[in-house]
Amino acid sequence: MCAGRAKCEGAYPEDDVYLWDARNSYVAFRDTLSRPSLAVPSVPTKYARRRITAGWLDSRRASLQWKPGRGILPVRARLYRFRIGRMDRCPSCGLSETAEHAFLRCHVLLVLWSRMTQLFDLPTVEWATVRLLEPLPVARSERKPLALLLAEINFEVWIRRCRMAFSGPDCGSIACFQAVRSGLRTHILREHSL
């Protein structure tokens, strides 16, 4: 036996760290944390996770839907909090850019969402629906088309936001709206060709 190990074992006999396995150390660490007073869901429901990573979404859209569903989307407020970014402001309107703001609350996106609501006769969409594609406020037979529409809007909005953050000029809501329509058309043509 190594002299250093014997010295360590003799110093604290009640905490023999060499005999602990990973599970016991995790349980001991978890028990030291304070418990929340109410049940707080830390991950989306199993059903919502299935919808986010559905096979009918292409990999880029499914990957993007997965990130806000897990809360790991690299928006400016998050990057600024970790001292990676220089500012936490939206490049379009100057407000703090959270994930909710980047997908739903920016003034350019409010115009886009109102146009989509009028064109497709959508009900009011909340942040949880945009983030997880669940709960969808429509009849069961219309859930997949609405989820596809929301995923396409999210994808084009994120592309617009990244273009604006890195290269500067804002493409506006009309260009984003046209990109959503083009993406939906491409998806429908691909489905009908199968």
C-alpha positions in Angstrom: 0.0 0.0 0.0 1.2 3.5 -0.9 2.3 5.7 2.1 0.2 8.6 0.8 -2.9 6.4 0.6 -2.4 5.1 4.1 -1.9 8.6 5.4 -5.2 9.7 3.7 -7.2 6.7 5.0 -5.9 7.3 8.5 -6.8 10.9 8.6 -10.5 10.6 7.9 -11.6 7.0 8.6 -15.4 7.9 8.4 -15.0 9.2 4.8 -13.0 6.6 2.9 -13.1 8.2 -0.5 -11.3 5.2 -2.1 -14.3 2.9 -1.4 -17.0 5.3 -2.8 -18.3 4.5 -6.2 -19.8 7.1 -8.5 -23.4 6.5 -7.5 -22.8 6.9 -3.8 -20.9 10.1 -4.3 -23.6 11.4 -6.5 -26.3 10.5 -4.0 -24.3 12.2 -1.2 -23.9 15.3 -3.3 -27.5 15.4 -4.3 -28.6 15.1 -0.6 -26.6 18.2 0.3 -28.5 20.3 -2.2 -31.7 22.1 -1.1 -34.9 20.7 -2.4 -37.3 22.8 -4.3 -40.6 23.5 -2.6 -42.7 22.6 -5.7 -42.1 20.0 -8.4 -40.1 21.8 -11.1 -39.9 20.0 -14.4 -36.3 20.2 -15.6 -36.8 18.5 -18.9 -39.7 18.5 -21.3 -42.2 15.7 -21.1 -41.5 12.5 -22.9 -44.2 13.2 -25.5 -42.8 16.7 -26.2 -39.3 15.3 -26.7 -40.7 12.8 -29.2 -42.4 15.7 -31.1 -39.2 17.8 -31.1 -37.1 15.1 -32.6 -39.8 13.7 -34.9 -38.7 11.8 -37.9 -40.7 14.0 -40.2 -38.5 17.0 -39.3 -35.2 17.2 -41.2 -32.1 17.1 -39.0 -31.4 20.8 -39.0 -34.9 21.7 -37.9 -35.0 18.9 -35.3 -31.6 20.0 -34.0 -32.8 23.6 -33.6 -36.0 22.6 -31.9 -34.0 20.4 -29.5 -31.9 23.4 -28.3 -34.6 25.7 -26.9 -36.5 22.6 -25.6 -33.4 21.9 -23.4 -32.6 25.6 -22.7 -29.2 25.5 -24.4 -29.8 27.9 -27.3 -26.8 30.3 -27.6 -28.7 33.6 -27.5 -26.9 36.8 -26.5 -28.2 37.1 -23.0 -26.9 33.6 -22.2 -23.6 34.2 -23.8 -23.2 37.5 -22.0 -24.1 35.8 -18.7 -21.2 33.4 -19.3 -18.9 36.3 -20.3 -18.6 34.9 -23.8 -20.5 37.7 -25.6 -19.9 41.4 -25.4 -23.5 42.5 -25.1 -26.9 41.0 -24.3 -29.0 43.2 -26.6 -31.0 42.1 -29.6 -29.4 43.3 -32.9 -32.9 44.3 -34.2 -34.6 46.1 -31.4 -32.1 46.6 -28.6 -34.0 44.7 -25.9 -32.4 41.9 -23.9 -32.2 38.9 -26.2 -33.5 35.8 -24.5 -34.7 32.7 -26.3 -38.3 33.8 -26.0 -37.4 37.2 -27.3 -35.4 35.7 -30.2 -38.3 33.5 -31.4 -41.5 35.3 -30.4 -41.2 38.8 -28.8 -39.0 40.9 -31.1 -40.9 43.7 -32.9 -40.0 42.2 -36.3 -41.2 38.8 -35.2 -44.5 40.2 -33.9 -45.2 41.3 -37.5 -44.3 37.9 -38.8 -46.4 36.1 -36.2 -49.4 38.3 -36.9 -49.1 37.6 -40.7 -48.8 33.9 -40.0 -51.8 34.0 -37.7 -53.9 35.8 -40.4 -52.7 33.6 -43.3 -53.0 30.2 -41.7 -55.9 31.1 -39.2 -53.8 30.1 -36.2 -54.8 30.5 -32.6 -52.5 32.6 -30.3 -49.2 30.7 -29.8 -47.5 30.8 -26.5 -43.7 30.5 -25.8 -44.1 26.9 -24.4 -45.7 25.8 -27.7 -43.0 27.5 -29.8 -40.3 26.0 -27.6 -41.5 22.4 -27.3 -44.1 22.1 -30.1 -46.4 21.1 -27.3 -49.2 21.7 -26.3 -50.6 22.5 -29.8 -53.9 24.4 -29.5 -55.6 22.7 -32.4 -57.5 19.5 -33.1 -55.6 16.3 -33.2 -55.7 15.9 -37.0 -54.1 19.3 -37.4 -51.3 18.9 -34.9 -48.6 17.6 -37.3 -49.1 20.5 -39.9 -49.1 23.1 -37.1 -45.9 21.5 -35.6 -44.3 21.6 -39.0 -45.3 25.2 -39.5 -43.9 26.2 -36.1 -40.7 24.3 -36.7 -40.3 26.0 -40.1 -41.0 29.5 -38.6 -38.5 28.8 -35.8 -35.8 27.7 -38.3 -36.2 30.7 -40.6 -36.4 33.1 -37.6 -33.1 31.6 -36.2 -31.4 31.9 -39.6 -32.6 35.5 -39.8 -31.3 36.2 -36.3 -27.9 34.7 -37.0 -27.5 36.6 -40.2 -28.3 39.8 -38.4 -26.0 39.1 -35.5 -23.0 38.2 -37.6 -23.3 40.2 -40.8 -25.4 43.1 -39.8 -28.3 43.9 -42.2 -31.8 42.8 -41.1 -33.7 41.0 -43.8 -37.1 42.0 -42.3 -40.2 40.1 -41.7 -41.2 39.9 -45.4 -38.1 38.0 -46.4 -38.5 35.7 -43.4 -42.1 35.1 -44.3 -41.2 34.2 -47.9 -38.5 31.9 -46.6 -41.1 30.1 -44.4 -43.4 29.7 -47.3 -40.6 28.3 -49.5 -39.5 25.9 -46.7 -43.1 24.6 -46.3 -43.4 24.2 -50.1 -40.1 22.2 -50.2 -41.3 20.0 -47.4 -44.7 19.3 -49.0 -43.1 18.6 -52.4 -40.6 16.2 -50.7 -43.5 14.4 -49.0 -45.5 14.0 -52.2 -42.5 12.7 -54.1 -42.1 9.8 -51.7 
